[in-house]
Structure formats: C-alpha cells, structure tokens
Amino acid sequence: MKAAVISAPGKVEVTTVVDPTPGPREVVVSVAACGLCGTDLHILQGEFAPTLPVVPGHEFAGTVVATGSAVTELAEGDRVAVDPSLYCFECHYCRTGRNNLCERWAAIGVTTSGGAAEFAVAPVANCVKLPDHIRTEDAALIEPLSCAVRGYDILRSQQLGTQVLIYGSGTMGLMMLELAKRTGAAGVDVVDINPERLATARTLGCSNAAGSADELDRPRGWDVVIDATGNERAIQDALGRVGKGGTFLQFGVADYAARATIEPYRIYNQEITITGSMAVLHSYERAAELFAAGVLDPEIFISDRLPLDDYAGALGRFQAGEGRKIQVLP
C-alpha cells in the first residue's frame, strides 16, 4: 500500500509499505481522510515518536475492510472514526483513570503506523461507528474535537458568564471557541496574527478578534485564557492576561525547548490556576456525539483536501500557517 513515512528528522516521503493485517481484536480501515496536526510537525522534528521511521496520521476515519478473528462489534463496510490513543491499562496512571498520562503512552500515527496511508490498523475498541448523515472524510475532525472536549473537562470549574480569551484561531483555537460558546461563556475573544484565520473566528461568532490582546478592552483580564498556539511568545503574553482568580490552560503543543516565565507571587496573591490538557481522555465518544449533533461545520473547518501523494506539500502548507484543517486523501 501507499503511505507517508517520516524516516528521519526533517525527512518525509510517500512510498510503498507492507499492507497491514489485523490482530484478533483489530480491524483494518481503508482511510477516507487524514487530518494534519501540530503533533505531526513535532514528529517530523524528531519529537514525540520514540523511534523512526513511522507512518504519521492520528486524525482519520474510513471504512472497515478487514476484521480480526475475535471482532464481533464491527463488520466489513462499516464506516468508523478512530481514537488513536493506546494505553497499557497497567501502570499507576491507567489504574487511577489518568490513561492519557500512561507511563507507556502510545498512539496510532505517533508511535505506531497511522492514517497517512491507504490502510491503517486499529483496535476495535478504538473505533466509533458513524451515523449515516456524517460524511466519512469529515469524521476525521472528531479526533481533534475530542482533544478540545478534554480541554474543557480540565476547565470544568468554569462558571456561567465567564470571559474567555483564546490565543490562536487555527483548527484547535476555533474548536475551543465553538465549545466555549456552548459551556457558558459570556464572551469569547480571539487573538491571532493571521488575518485570514481571525476572519474565520469572526464568522464563527467570537465576541472580538484582534492581532494583539492590547487591542481588547479588558483591564481586569480574563477569567479563562487558553493558549492554542504552542508559541513561546504567545504563551508568555497569555499568562499575563489572566485575571484575578482566573485560569490559564496550556492547550497548544509547544516545542520541547519552549520556556515561559511565571510570577509566583502573582499566582499566589491572585489565586491563578495554571494547568494543561494532554490529548484525549474519555472524550472521544462524546466528541463523536457532538460532531453528529452539528457542533462543527466541516465546510468551515476543513480548508484543504489534498492527495496523499502531496503529503510533504500539505505538511508544508500547514507549517506555513496556511488554511485551517488540512486533510490528505489516499
């Protein structure tokens, strides 16, 4: 089969690899679409994935074309979205329900072959069957949405009527915007240096959109500040925008080397909470339900659908900040 392969830091190519076969409790999925994510850039840089080469792609959906000998839940022809999370279920964190912090954390498309290919293998337990009204290609959005749902699980103390500030209006920032509107925010402001992405935030109904938080009139700061960029400068600025008693959520994936300075006295004196959100935890099925209910408009969120053969070019567009969600289609 054809697949994109990251063989070494900075090196990616589309080549032919061995067709996958399912284990007893696995299925083979014919991939309809695979979304690109900041994690894919980190893998390309040699971060996250413990070993290379690897077939990337952890945001994908498709049709079941083969099932393992012990699979009864799905059949060939079923359309599914795939939760990429792979946990050991044995370590301290798995046993205490914090599987996303698993000591042996792994993921399809990160540590094992993923969806940037014609076919991918997944545990049957990781597959969510799609309702008839959902296009298979669009369902690749469920995985990033499940990460956003996890982010709002972390922000469960958010009260009705909060003022929210989001840094970044790429796919993840826009998803956080859509969820903020549905979790009781009185206002949702968005900051980004990309005018095209800010225009999309306005289309989706943010309260204000600006190139800098200095342009926004909130001298007391915001109740909730979310970084969805992973950018060191944005993170540093965002930390200073949290109001008294507020919460800062590190949602964007930063480079390993990124650093930010905090003010311990201010955190103490103003009772500021600083927290993070790591991938998916008990949120994939809920994201699938929200997606089926129309929480996202795929036509707005998906800006580019490119052939798998152009995976390197698609990754380049994403790295350059062009478009919104970029998908590759095998």
N, C-alpha and C positions, 0 to 999 in steps of 0.2 A: 504494500500500500504506500501511498504518498503521505509524507509527514514533514513538518518543520522540525528541525533538530538544532538545538543550541549545543554545539560540540565543545566550545571553549569560550572563556570570557570574550565578548565582543564578536563572536563568530556564530552566524546562523545561516542555515541553508535549507531548502526544500529538497528532499531526497527520498529514495525508496527504502522502506524498512520492512521487517517481517510482519505479516498480518497477525493481529492478536487472536488468542484463543481464550475462552472464558474458563475460570475455575468452577468448582461445583456450585458456589453461591455468587457467581458473577454473570454479567451479561456483556455482550459486545454491542456497542452503539454505533450506528452509521451517523456520523456527525453532520448535522444540518448547518450549524453556525457555531463559531467560537469567538468570544469577545477577547479583546486585548485589555490588559490591566497594567497598572504600575508595577505589580509584582513581576510581570514578565520582563520589564526593564531591569529590575534588580537581578533576576536570574541571568539575564544577558551580561550584567556586570560581574557575575560570579558570586552574587549573594543569594542567600536563601536555600538554593538547591545544594544538598551536601555533595553530590557528585554530578559531573557532566560526562558524557552527553545526556540530554534529556529532551523529550518532546514536550514543549510547554502547552499551556492552554487549560485553565481551570474553570473557565466560564463557558459551558457548552450544553447543547441539547441536541437530540437526534432521535433516531428510530432504532429500536431493538432488532438486531438481525441474527443474533445467536444467544442461546441461554445455556447456563451450566446445568449439570445433571441434577442438582438439588434445587433448582429455581422453579417455584410454582406461582409466584406473585405476578410475573410478567410473561408475555409471550412475544414471539416474533411479530413485528408490525406495530407494537405499542410505541407511542411517542413519549419520550421522557426528558426531563431536565435532571441534571446530575449534580449532587452535592459532592464537591471534590475532597471533603475532609476525611482523613484516615487516622483513626485513633487506636491506641494499643488496648484500651479498656482495662489495663492492669496497673498502671503507675498511680502514684499518690493523687495526682490531679484528676485523672479519669475516675478514680474511685470516689472522689469528692464532688463529682459533677462538673469539673472545670476542664472538660475534654479539649477545649481549644488551647489549653496550656500543657497538653500532653508532653511528657518527657521524651516521647518517641514520635513527636508530631510529624505527620507526613500528609501529603495531599496529591491528588491526581493533577498532573500538569505542573507540579513543583518538584516533587521528589520521585514520582513515577510518571510514566508516559501519559500525556494528556490529550486534549481535544483539538490541538492544532494539527489534525490528521484526518484521513478519510474515516478511520475507525478508532474507537477507544474502548478500553475495558473499564468496567465499574462494578463494585459490589451491588447486588440487587437492593440492599438496604439503603443505598445512597441515591436511588432513582425515584423520582416523583412523576407519576403518570400525569400527562397533560390533558386538560379538558378539550373538547372538540373545538371550542371557539378561539383557542390560542394557537397562533402560528408557531411552528416548531422553531424557526430561526429566532423569533422574538423571545422565546423562552430562555435563551442564553443570558438574558438580563436578570433572571431570578437569582443567580449566584451573587452578583454584586448587591442586589437588593437585600439579600439575606445578611450580608455584612452590615448594611445600613440599619437593618432591623436590630442586629446585635448592638450596634452603636446606641440605639435608643433604649435598648434594655439596660445598658450601662447608665443612661441618663434617666432611669426610672423615677428618680426623685424630682424630676422636672414637674413643676406645678402648672396648673392652668394659668394662662395670662403671662407667661414668661416672654422675655425679649431675647431673640436668638441671633447670633452673628456667625455666619459661615464663611470661612476663607476657602475660596476655590469654587468655581462653577463648572468644573468638568463633570463627568458622569456621576461620581460619588457625591460631590457637593450638591448637585441637582437632586439626587435621590434623598440626601439629608434634608434638603429644602422641602421636598414633597412630604416626607414623613413629619417634619416639624409642623407643617400646616395641619396635620392630622393628629397631633399629640398635644394640642392645647396652646401652642404658641400664639401670643397676641401680635407679634411682629417677627418677621424673618428677614434680616438684612444679609446681603451677599457682597463680598469683596473679591475682586479678581483683576488682574492686569490685562486680561484678554477681552477686548470689547465684544467680540462675537459671542463668547461664552456668557458674558454679562447680559447680552441681549436675550439669550435663551432663558436665563434666570428671570428676566422681566416677563417673558412670555409665560412662564410657569407661575407667575404671580407673587414674586418676592415683594417685600414691603419697599425696600430700597436696594439699588445696585450701584456700586461705586468702585473706582480703581484703588481707593485707599479708605481705611476706616476714618481718617481725618476729615473726609468729606461728609461723614454722617454725624448727625447732631444727637449724641447720647453721652453727655459729660459724666454721668454716673457709671458708664459702662453697660455691659450686657449681662443678663442672668446666665446665659449659656453661650459659650464661644467654642466653635468646632473648627479644628483645622482639618481640611480635606485635601491639602496640597502635599504635605510631606516636605515642604520647602523650608529650609532653616530660617530664612528671613521672615517668612510669613508666620511661622510658629512663634518666633521671638516677639513679633508685633502683636500677635493674637493673645499671648499671655498677659500683655499689658492692658488688654481691653476688657478683662473680666471684672465685673462689678463686685461690690461687697456681697459676700455670701454666695457668689456665683460659682460656676463650674466650667473648667476647660477640658475639652475632650480631644485627645490626640487620636484622630481617626485616619489621617493620611499616613502613608508608609514613607518614612524618611530614610535617607541613606544611613548606613551604619555609622558614618563619621559625623553626622549632623549633631550639633550641640546648641543648647539654648540656656540662657542664664535665668534663674529664678530669684525672687526676693523672699527669703524665708520669713522675715518679719511681717511682710505684707500678707503672706499666706496665712500666718498665724493670726494677725490682728484683724484681717478682713474675712476670716473663715472661708478661704478659697479652696475649692477642691480641684485637684489636677488628676486626671485619670486617662486611661487608654482603652481602646477596643480592638481586640485581636480576632480577625477573621470571623468565623461562623460558630455559633454555639446555640443549639436548639432553636434555630431561627429559620432554617431553610424551608420547612414545610409552611410556616407562617408567611414567609415571603412569597411562596408559590400561591397561597390563598389570596394574598393582597394583589399579586400580579393578575391573577384570574379575575379579581374584582375590579381591575382597571386603575390601580393606583398610579401606574406609569403609562405614558403614551409612547409606545415603541417608535413611532414615526418622528417624535421629537428627540428621543434619547439616542437612537441609532443614526449616526450621520453618514457612515460609510460601510458598505458591504463590498469587500474586495476578495478576489480569488486567493485560495491558499497558496498558489504559486507566487503570489506577490507578498508573502508573509513579511519579508525583510522590509519592503516598501511600506507596508501597513504599520509595522513597528516604528519605522522612521517618522511617519506622519504623526503617530501617537506621541513619540518622544518630542516632536517639534511643537506639540500643543495644538495640533490642527484637529478640527472636528470635535465630536463628543465621544460617544461609544463607537469604536471601530471594530467591525467584525470581519473575520475571514471565513469564506465559504468553500469547503472542499469540493 
